[in-house]
Amino acid sequence: MAHSDPGRRVDETAASMLEALFTQSPIGLHLLDADLRVVRVNTATPAMRGVPLDELKGRPVRDAYGIVEAGDMEVLLREVLDTGVPLLRHIVRTRVRGDPPQERQFEISALRLQSPRGSVLGVAVTSIDVTERERARARTRVLDAVRRHVGRTLDPVVTGEELVATVVPAFADIAIVEVVDAVIRGDDPPSAPMPTGTPMMRTAFRGGPTRPPQALPVDDVRRLSAPTPFTQALADLRPRVVPLHPVAPWLSADSPGAEAIRSSGAHSLLVVPLALRDAALGVVSLYRTGNSPPFDEGDRELSVELATHTALCIDNARRYTREHTVAATVQRQLLPRRPETHASLETAYLSVTGADPGAWYDTIALSSARTALVVGKVSGRGLNAAASMGQLRTAVRSLSAFDLAPEELLARLHHTAGQLAAERAHLPLGDPLRRAALTADCVYAVHDPLTGTCTMAAAGQLAPLVVRPDRTVTVPATAAGPRLGMTEGAPFAAVDIEVPDGSVLVFTSDPLLTAYLAESSGPLPSAPDFRDRPLQDLCDALVYALPADLGAGDAAVIVARTRFFPPDRFAAWQLASDPAAVSVARRRTREQLAAWGVDDETIFNTQLIVSELVTNAIRYGSPPLELRLIHDRTLTCEVRDAGSATPHLRHAGTVDEGGRGLFISAQLAQTWGTRYTAPGKTIWTEQALSRVTGPDGSL
């Protein structure tokens, strides 16, 4: 029995396998000689170029396959020839013939071929078409980048800019974002189909390095021409891939857009609506130009995910804008329109970067020509912060009517804030406000022009600045009490500081801004003529001087400038604790008011008020006694004594012989009150002046 030769059988098997690789294998096989010319290729090879096999043989590798980076590829293959180290799984890009030409990606491996004697014969190269795999990976990278980089701010315009910066050039050559104009302002988006003529704002545009032309500038608001792929996408909220042909009928409806498309050389358009809950927020237009492959179904599916993420970010920004707008509106209604201004204290309000809805400022006219200056900031944001701010501001105004000392007022305000915070614990479990703490910083100061001092107390970290006439800037060493609403019950302390004529006081709700203004090189001491220039000009100078990188948030600011109180508009007399002092007080009151040019009726009423207050002080108070008259916007009458007994307004009966003094004073005065100080107490009244005159009687 004859046996076949094993060696021959192996040779036949190897030859058969080699033939199968060249005629049946789906993996491209290329034999290159030592000069990197094509010797033989298998039937799968033409996919790399889309050309017949006969056109490849004998051609240099850099010309045969249309490799994009041919020079780099040739260097790598020569390194394989020289070193014998295989090249494994290297990705190359080639241009395949077609209309239009397409770019595909292949994963190649290269091995050096040697003869049995060791001479180098050439290189064997395998290639696998991995275009779809690489495109899928690229899409995944784009989606991941969009999720990481888009939506980092609550600004719909910035969100669009982040999107186009992420997808160009990784996914498209040109990207445009247009958002419904009402959405930019925080209004609800229109339901689909979007009404024709809805204004759209172009929020972002980005092109490749060729800087393609724009049909419209960014920030332009327009109504989309119809019918076009853009209006169709906004009607049915479905993305669409549109091949761009010069004779496409819809191009005639949008002449500026058509011209921009032709100039850019775009050949493929992907229109994606920005939609959420069946409402249209805007549209994204993606273009591919030049040798970029046209958009396909995989790109369309990816665009839906990109648009969904972007639409969600824009909607979050829209909700924030609406809430901020509502909160700002509430804040404007809750804050004073103009500051209270005395002849001895000019004040101006300033909102830096659009004040935080939780920040507030206030100036309150007090008795005896004094003025209270208040600045505070409530924790939280949005409408809830604005509402809490309004509650605390109202509480401050109500407490100030009792003429409380700054430290006592803050102590009572602290108690009020604690009660408001406790009320939140009774809100429904699902209400997020239930878990939000209510705390606030506040500084309360009282300026007294008659003594040239300012008494202040602070809750939290807020403190005012004092710029003296010699341009020295100081931060008073105010003992900061606990933040309003905190559980700790540490006492509040007040400090008295001198504020000479021409001093400037600055109260801010942001400690960082205060720290910057306190610098010796800051805008306050360097402002020219800060003592005499209009206060609003000084406020503008402060804003212009703030650096962009300061990092200060929204802040409410009060700028106040002290003035010398005219000595001829103030009079004081020491009185004896004797009934005869009543007639002396009446006489001096009549003479002083006449010198001020006050009308006779007011003089008569004031004499009666002085008579009753001095009588009460003699009967129920303790010496020494003092009578003061202050001629400011109103006429203030004060009687001081060292007693601590609280006066009580009585409603005397018809047959009662006494008990009507304070009642009569209250009826004649516009308002009245009691102020306690360390030496005792002061009973004061204020009367409106029918004529504002000078000492010489002039108006």
C-alpha positions in Angstrom: 0.0 0.0 0.0 1.5 3.3 -1.1 1.8 6.1 1.5 1.7 9.8 0.4 4.7 12.0 1.4 3.8 14.0 4.6 6.0 16.9 3.6 4.3 17.2 0.3 0.9 17.1 2.0 1.9 19.9 4.3 3.1 22.0 1.4 -0.2 21.4 -0.4 -2.2 22.4 2.7 -0.1 25.6 3.2 -0.6 26.5 -0.5 -4.3 25.9 -0.2 -4.6 28.1 2.9 -2.6 30.8 1.2 -4.9 30.6 -1.8 -8.0 30.8 0.5 -6.6 33.9 2.2 -6.2 35.6 -1.1 -9.5 34.6 -2.6 -12.0 34.1 0.2 -10.8 35.9 3.4 -12.9 39.0 4.4 -9.7 40.4 6.0 -7.6 42.4 3.6 -4.2 40.9 2.8 -1.4 42.9 1.1 2.1 41.8 0.1 4.6 44.6 -0.3 8.1 44.2 -1.6 11.2 45.7 0.1 10.5 49.1 -1.7 6.9 49.1 -0.3 5.3 48.5 -3.6 2.2 46.3 -3.9 3.0 42.8 -5.1 -0.2 41.0 -4.4 -3.5 41.7 -2.7 -6.5 39.5 -1.9 -10.1 40.1 -2.9 -11.0 42.1 0.2 -8.4 44.7 -0.5 -10.2 46.9 -2.9 -12.5 48.0 -0.1 -9.6 50.2 1.1 -9.8 52.3 -2.0 -12.7 51.1 -4.1 -10.5 50.4 -7.1 -9.8 47.2 -9.2 -7.0 44.9 -8.2 -5.1 45.4 -11.3 -4.7 49.1 -10.5 -3.0 48.4 -7.2 -0.2 46.0 -8.3 3.2 47.7 -8.6 2.1 51.0 -7.1 3.8 52.5 -4.0 1.8 52.0 -0.9 1.6 55.8 -0.4 -0.3 56.1 -3.7 -2.2 52.8 -3.9 -4.6 53.1 -1.0 -5.3 56.8 -0.6 -4.0 56.8 3.0 -4.6 60.2 4.6 -1.3 60.2 6.6 0.7 58.4 3.9 4.0 59.7 5.0 3.6 58.5 8.6 2.4 55.1 7.4 5.4 54.7 5.2 7.7 55.4 8.1 6.1 52.8 10.2 6.3 50.1 7.5 10.0 50.9 6.9 10.6 50.5 10.6 9.0 47.0 10.4 11.4 46.2 7.4 14.4 47.5 9.3 13.8 46.0 12.8 11.5 43.0 12.2 9.3 44.2 15.1 5.7 43.7 14.0 3.2 46.6 13.8 0.0 45.6 15.5 -3.5 47.0 15.3 -2.6 50.4 14.0 -5.5 52.6 12.8 -5.2 54.3 9.4 -7.6 56.6 7.5 -8.2 56.2 3.8 -10.3 57.9 1.2 -12.6 55.6 -0.8 -13.8 56.5 -4.2 -17.5 57.5 -4.3 -19.9 60.3 -4.8 -19.1 62.0 -2.5 -15.7 60.3 -1.6 -15.8 58.7 1.8 -13.2 58.4 4.5 -12.9 55.0 6.2 -10.8 53.7 8.9 -8.8 50.4 8.9 -7.0 48.5 11.6 -3.7 47.2 10.1 -1.0 44.9 11.3 2.3 44.4 9.5 4.9 41.6 9.6 8.3 41.4 7.9 8.8 38.6 5.3 12.2 36.8 5.2 13.6 34.1 3.0 15.1 30.9 4.5 18.5 32.4 4.1 17.4 35.5 6.1 17.1 38.1 3.3 14.2 40.6 3.6 11.6 40.0 1.0 9.0 42.6 2.0 6.1 43.2 4.3 2.8 41.3 4.8 -0.1 43.7 5.9 -3.5 42.7 7.1 -6.4 45.2 7.2 -9.8 45.2 8.8 -12.5 47.8 8.2 -13.2 49.3 11.6 -15.0 52.4 10.4 -18.3 51.7 12.2 -16.5 50.6 15.4 -14.5 53.7 15.5 -17.4 55.9 14.7 -19.3 54.3 17.5 -16.4 54.9 19.8 -16.2 58.5 18.6 -19.9 59.0 19.2 -19.5 57.6 22.7 -16.7 60.1 23.4 -18.8 63.0 22.1 -21.8 62.0 24.2 -19.6 61.7 27.3 -17.9 65.1 26.6 -21.4 66.7 26.2 -22.6 65.3 29.5 -19.4 66.5 31.2 -19.1 70.0 29.6 -22.6 71.1 28.7 -24.8 72.6 31.3 -22.2 73.7 33.9 -24.0 77.1 34.3 -27.6 78.2 34.6 -27.4 80.3 31.5 -29.1 79.1 28.3 -26.8 81.1 26.1 -23.7 79.7 27.7 -25.2 76.2 27.5 -25.4 76.6 23.7 -21.8 77.8 23.5 -20.7 74.8 25.5 -22.5 72.5 23.1 -21.1 73.9 19.9 -17.6 73.9 21.4 -17.9 70.2 22.3 -19.3 68.9 19.0 -17.0 70.9 16.7 -14.9 69.3 15.2 -15.5 66.0 17.0 -18.9 65.4 15.5 -19.7 68.2 13.0 -17.8 70.8 11.1 -20.3 73.6 11.8 -22.8 73.8 14.7 -25.6 76.4 15.3 -27.9 76.6 18.3 -31.1 78.7 18.2 -33.4 79.0 21.2 -36.9 80.3 21.5 -36.6 83.9 22.6 -39.2 83.5 25.3 -37.2 80.6 26.8 -34.2 82.9 27.2 -36.3 85.2 29.4 -37.6 82.3 31.5 -41.0 81.9 30.0 -42.6 78.6 29.2 -41.7 77.1 25.8 -44.4 76.7 23.2 -46.0 73.3 22.7 -45.4 71.5 19.5 -46.1 72.1 16.7 -44.3 75.4 17.4 -46.4 78.4 16.1 -45.2 79.9 12.8 -43.3 83.1 13.4 -42.1 82.3 16.9 -39.0 84.5 17.6 -35.8 82.5 17.8 -32.4 83.8 19.2 -29.2 82.5 17.7 -27.2 81.8 20.9 -24.2 80.0 19.5 -22.2 79.4 16.3 -19.0 77.5 15.8 -17.2 76.5 12.6 -14.0 74.8 11.8 -10.6 76.4 11.1 -11.9 77.7 7.7 -14.2 80.1 9.5 -17.3 79.5 7.4 -19.7 82.5 6.9 -22.7 83.0 9.1 -26.1 83.8 7.7 -27.0 85.7 10.9 -24.8 87.0 13.8 -25.0 85.4 17.3 -27.6 87.1 19.5 -29.8 87.9 16.5 -33.5 87.3 17.0 -35.5 86.3 13.9 -38.5 84.3 12.8 -37.6 81.1 10.9 -38.4 81.0 7.3 -40.9 78.3 6.3 -41.1 75.6 5.1 -37.6 74.4 5.9 -36.1 71.4 7.7 -35.8 73.6 10.7 -39.5 74.5 10.9 -40.4 70.9 10.2 -38.2 69.6 13.0 -39.9 72.1 15.4 -43.3 71.0 14.2 -43.0 67.3 14.8 -40.0 67.3 17.2 -38.2 64.7 15.1 -34.5 65.0 13.9 -33.8 64.7 10.2 -30.7 64.1 8.1 -30.9 66.3 5.0 -28.5 65.9 2.0 -27.6 69.4 0.8 -28.1 69.7 -2.9 -27.8 73.1 -4.6 -31.3 72.7 -6.2 -33.1 71.7 -3.0 -36.5 73.5 -3.1 -36.5 74.6 0.6 -33.3 76.6 0.1 -35.3 79.3 -1.8 -37.3 80.0 1.4 -34.2 81.0 3.3 -31.9 82.9 1.0 -29.3 84.1 3.6 -29.1 80.5 4.9 -28.8 79.1 1.4 -25.9 81.4 0.6 -24.1 80.5 3.8 -24.5 76.8 3.1 -23.1 77.2 -0.4 -20.2 79.3 0.8 -19.2 76.8 3.5 -19.2 73.8 1.1 -21.6 71.9 3.4 -23.0 68.7 1.9 -24.9 67.1 4.9 -27.2 68.7 7.4 -28.5 67.2 10.7 -31.4 69.2 12.2 -32.2 68.3 15.8 -35.0 69.9 17.8 -34.4 70.8 21.4 -37.5 69.4 22.9 -38.8 68.5 26.4 -42.2 67.3 27.4 -43.6 67.9 23.9 -42.5 71.5 24.0 -40.0 73.1 21.6 -37.2 75.0 23.3 -35.0 75.5 20.1 -33.1 73.7 17.4 -29.6 72.6 16.8 -28.2 72.6 13.2 -25.1 70.4 12.5 -23.3 70.5 9.1 -20.5 68.5 7.6 -18.3 69.9 4.9 -15.5 68.8 2.6 -14.3 65.3 3.0 -16.3 64.6 6.2 -18.7 61.7 5.7 -22.4 62.5 5.5 -24.5 62.0 8.6 -26.1 58.6 8.9 -28.6 56.8 11.1 -26.1 56.3 13.9 -25.3 60.0 13.9 -29.0 60.8 14.0 -29.5 58.6 17.1 -26.6 60.2 18.8 -27.9 63.7 18.1 -31.2 62.8 19.9 -29.2 62.1 23.1 -27.1 65.2 22.7 -30.2 67.4 22.2 -32.1 65.7 25.1 -29.2 66.6 27.5 -28.9 70.1 26.1 -32.7 70.7 26.3 -32.7 69.6 29.9 -29.9 72.0 30.8 -31.6 74.9 28.9 -34.9 74.1 30.7 -33.1 74.1 34.1 -31.6 77.5 33.1 -35.0 78.7 32.1 -36.5 77.7 35.4 -33.7 79.4 37.3 -34.1 82.5 35.2 -37.9 82.6 35.8 -37.4 82.0 39.6 -34.7 84.6 39.7 -36.9 87.1 37.8 -39.8 86.5 40.2 -37.5 86.7 43.2 -36.0 89.9 41.9 -39.4 91.4 41.3 -40.5 90.5 44.8 -37.3 92.0 46.1 -37.8 95.3 44.2 -41.3 95.5 45.7 -40.0 94.8 49.2 -37.0 97.2 49.2 -37.3 100.9 49.6 -37.4 103.0 46.5 -35.3 105.8 47.8 -33.3 106.3 51.0 -34.3 108.4 54.0 -32.1 111.5 53.9 -31.6 114.1 56.6 -29.8 117.3 56.2 -26.9 115.8 58.2 -26.8 112.4 56.4 -26.8 111.8 52.6 -27.5 108.1 51.7 -27.6 106.2 48.4 -28.4 102.6 47.6 -26.3 100.4 45.4 -26.9 96.9 44.0 -23.7 95.2 42.9 -24.2 92.7 40.0 -28.0 92.7 40.6 -28.6 92.2 44.3 -29.1 88.8 45.8 -32.9 88.3 46.4 -32.0 87.6 50.0 -30.0 90.8 50.5 -31.6 94.0 51.7 -30.8 97.5 52.7 -32.8 100.1 54.5 -32.6 103.6 56.0 -35.1 104.5 58.7 -35.8 108.0 60.0 -35.7 107.9 63.8 -36.5 110.6 66.3 -34.2 113.5 67.1 -32.8 113.8 63.5 -31.2 110.3 63.8 -31.1 107.8 61.0 -30.9 104.0 61.2 -28.8 102.2 58.5 -29.5 98.5 58.0 -27.9 96.0 55.6 -28.6 92.2 55.8 -28.5 89.0 53.9 -30.7 85.9 54.3 -29.4 82.4 53.6 -30.8 80.6 50.6 -31.8 81.8 47.2 -34.7 82.6 45.0 -38.2 83.4 46.0 -38.0 81.8 49.4 -35.0 84.0 50.3 -36.8 87.1 49.0 -39.9 86.3 51.1 -37.7 85.7 54.3 -35.9 89.0 53.6 -39.2 90.8 53.5 -40.2 89.3 56.8 -37.0 90.4 58.5 -37.0 93.8 57.0 -40.5 94.4 58.2 -39.5 93.2 61.6 -36.6 95.6 61.7 -38.8 98.5 60.8 -41.4 97.6 63.4 -38.8 97.2 66.1 -37.1 100.5 65.2 -40.3 102.3 66.0 -39.7 101.5 69.7 -36.4 103.4 69.7 -34.5 100.4 70.8 -30.7 100.4 71.1 -29.0 98.5 68.2 -27.9 95.6 70.4 -31.4 95.2 71.9 -33.0 95.5 68.5 -30.8 92.7 67.1 -31.6 90.5 70.1 -35.3 90.8 69.4 -34.8 90.3 65.7 -32.7 87.2 66.5 -35.7 85.9 68.5 -38.1 86.7 65.6 -35.8 84.9 63.1 -35.8 81.8 65.4 -39.6 81.8 65.4 -39.7 82.0 61.6 -37.2 79.1 61.4 -39.2 77.0 63.8 -42.3 77.5 61.6 -40.5 75.7 58.8 -40.5 72.5 60.8 -44.2 72.3 60.5 -44.2 72.5 56.7 -45.2 69.3 54.7 -42.5 66.6 54.6 -42.1 67.0 50.8 -41.5 70.8 51.0 -37.8 71.4 50.4 -38.1 74.6 52.6 -38.6 72.3 55.6 -35.0 71.2 55.4 -33.5 74.6 54.6 -32.1 76.5 57.5 -33.2 80.1 58.0 -30.2 82.2 59.0 -29.2 85.8 58.3 -26.4 88.3 58.7 -27.4 91.9 59.6 -25.7 95.1 60.7 -27.8 97.8 62.4 -26.4 101.3 63.0 -27.8 104.5 64.3 -26.3 107.8 63.3 -26.8 110.7 65.7 -25.8 114.1 64.0 -26.1 116.0 67.3 -23.3 114.0 68.9 -21.4 113.1 65.7 -21.4 109.4 66.6 -22.7 106.2 65.0 -23.8 103.3 67.3 -23.8 99.9 65.7 -24.2 96.2 66.4 -23.8 93.2 64.1 -25.2 89.7 63.7 -22.9 87.5 61.8 -19.9 88.7 59.8 -21.1 92.0 58.4 -19.3 95.2 59.3 -19.3 98.7 57.9 -16.5 100.7 56.5 -15.7 104.3 57.7 -13.7 106.6 55.5 -12.7 109.7 57.5 -12.1 113.1 56.0 -8.3 112.3 56.0 -9.0 109.3 53.7 -8.2 106.7 56.3 -10.3 103.6 55.9 -11.2 101.7 59.1 -13.5 98.7 59.9 -14.9 99.3 63.4 -14.1 96.6 65.9 -17.7 95.5 66.2 -18.2 92.4 68.4 -20.1 90.1 66.0 -23.0 88.4 67.6 -24.5 85.1 66.4 -26.2 84.9 63.0 -29.9 85.6 63.2 -31.9 82.4 63.5 -29.0 80.3 65.0 -29.7 78.3 68.1 -26.8 79.9 70.1 -27.9 82.7 72.3 -24.8 84.8 72.7 -25.5 88.4 73.6 -25.1 91.2 71.1 -22.9 94.2 71.8 -22.8 97.7 70.4 -19.9 100.0 69.7 -19.9 103.8 69.4 -17.6 105.4 66.8 -17.0 109.0 65.9 -18.0 110.1 62.4 -16.7 113.6 61.7 -18.3 115.9 59.2 -17.5 114.6 55.7 -17.0 111.0 56.7 -18.3 108.2 54.3 -20.0 105.1 55.7 -20.2 102.0 53.5 -22.4 99.0 54.5 -22.3 95.9 52.3 -24.0 92.5 52.5 -20.9 90.7 51.2 -17.9 90.4 53.5 -15.6 89.8 50.5 -16.6 93.1 49.0 -16.1 94.8 52.3 -12.6 93.4 52.6 -11.7 94.7 49.1 -13.1 98.2 49.8 -11.1 98.3 53.1 -7.8 98.0 51.3 -5.7 101.2 51.5 -5.3 101.1 47.7 -9.0 100.5 47.1 -11.4 102.8 45.3 -12.7 104.6 48.4 -9.7 106.5 49.6 -8.5 107.1 46.0 -11.8 108.5 44.8 -11.3 112.2 44.0 -13.4 114.7 45.9 -15.3 111.9 47.7 -16.4 114.4 50.3 -18.2 116.7 47.9 -19.0 114.9 44.7 -22.6 113.7 44.2 -23.1 110.5 46.2 -24.4 108.6 43.2 -21.2 109.4 41.3 -19.3 107.9 44.2 -21.4 104.8 43.9 -20.6 104.5 40.2 -16.9 105.0 40.9 -17.0 102.1 43.3 -18.7 99.8 40.8 -16.2 100.8 38.0 -13.3 100.0 40.3 -14.3 96.5 41.2 -12.1 93.9 39.5 -13.8 91.2 37.4 -12.0 88.4 39.3 -12.9 89.7 42.8 -15.3 86.7 43.3 -17.8 88.7 45.3 -21.4 87.7 44.9 -24.5 89.8 44.5 -24.4 92.5 47.2 -26.7 95.2 48.6 -24.8 98.3 49.5 -25.6 101.6 51.4 -23.2 104.5 50.9 -23.8 107.3 53.4 -22.0 110.7 54.0 -22.2 112.6 57.2 -22.8 116.4 57.3 -22.5 118.8 60.2 -25.9 119.5 61.8 -26.5 123.2 61.8 -26.1 124.5 65.4 -28.7 127.2 64.9 -31.4 124.5 64.3 -30.9 122.9 67.7 -31.5 124.3 71.2 -31.2 122.7 74.7 -31.8 124.1 78.2 -31.3 122.6 81.6 -34.4 122.9 83.8 -34.8 122.9 87.5 -37.0 120.2 89.1 -39.5 122.9 90.2 -43.0 123.7 89.0 -41.8 127.2 88.1 -39.6 125.6 85.4 -42.8 125.0 83.3 -43.3 128.6 82.5 -39.6 129.1 81.8 -39.8 126.2 79.4 -42.9 127.6 77.6 -41.3 131.0 77.3 -38.0 129.7 75.8 -39.9 127.4 73.5 -42.0 130.4 72.1 -38.9 132.5 71.6 -36.9 129.8 69.9 -39.7 128.8 67.5 -40.4 132.4 66.6 -36.7 132.8 65.8 -37.0 129.8 63.5 -40.0 131.3 61.7 -42.4 128.6 62.8 -46.1 129.5 62.4 -48.2 130.6 65.3 -50.4 127.5 65.5 -47.4 125.2 65.7 -45.8 127.5 68.4 -49.0 127.3 70.5 -49.2 123.5 70.2 -45.6 123.1 71.0 -45.9 125.2 74.1 -48.7 123.0 75.3 -46.7 119.8 74.6 -43.7 121.2 76.4 -45.8 122.2 79.4 -47.3 118.7 79.7 -44.0 116.9 79.3 -42.1 119.1 81.7 -44.8 118.8 84.3 -44.8 115.0 84.0 -41.0 115.0 84.3 -41.1 117.1 87.5 -43.8 115.0 89.0 -42.7 111.5 88.1 -39.1 111.7 86.9 -35.8 112.5 88.5 -33.4 115.4 88.0 -31.6 116.6 86.1 -34.1 117.7 83.5 -33.3 118.9 80.1 -35.5 120.4 77.3 -34.3 120.1 73.6 -35.8 121.4 70.4 -34.6 120.2 67.0 -35.6 121.9 63.8 -35.1 119.3 61.0 -37.7 118.0 58.5 -40.0 117.9 61.5 -40.0 119.8 64.7 -38.8 117.5 67.6 -39.5 118.3 71.2 -37.6 116.2 73.9 -37.7 116.2 77.6 -35.0 114.2 79.4 -34.8 113.1 83.0 -32.9 110.5 85.0 -35.9 108.5 86.0 -36.7 105.0 84.6 -40.5 104.9 85.1 -42.3 104.2 81.8 -44.9 106.8 80.8 -48.3 105.4 80.0 -50.9 107.0 77.8 -54.1 107.1 79.8 -57.7 107.8 78.6 -59.0 109.8 81.5 -62.6 109.8 82.5 -64.9 112.8 82.1 -64.8 113.8 85.8 -61.0 112.9 86.3 -59.0 116.0 87.2 -55.7 114.6 85.8 -54.2 112.0 83.5 -54.6 113.9 80.3 -51.1 115.4 79.8 -49.6 112.6 77.6 -52.9 112.1 75.8 -53.0 115.8 74.9 -49.4 115.7 73.7 -50.1 112.6 71.6 -53.1 114.3 70.0 -51.1 117.5 69.1 -48.0 115.6 67.8 -47.7 113.6 64.7 -45.9 110.9 66.6 -44.3 110.4 70.0 -42.3 107.9 71.9 -39.9 107.0 74.7 -36.2 106.4 74.3 -34.1 104.9 77.1 -30.4 105.7 77.6 -27.9 105.0 80.3 -28.6 108.2 82.3 -32.4 107.7 82.1 -35.1 108.3 79.5 -36.3 110.8 76.9 -39.9 111.5 76.0 -40.1 113.0 72.5 -42.7 114.2 70.1 -42.6 115.2 66.4 -44.8 117.7 64.7 -45.1 118.3 60.9 -44.0 121.8 59.9 -46.4 123.7 57.6 -43.6 126.0 56.6 -39.9 125.2 56.4 -38.1 128.4 57.2 -34.6 129.5 58.1 -33.6 131.5 61.2 -34.2 134.7 59.4 -37.7 133.7 58.5 -37.0 133.0 54.8 -38.5 129.9 53.1 
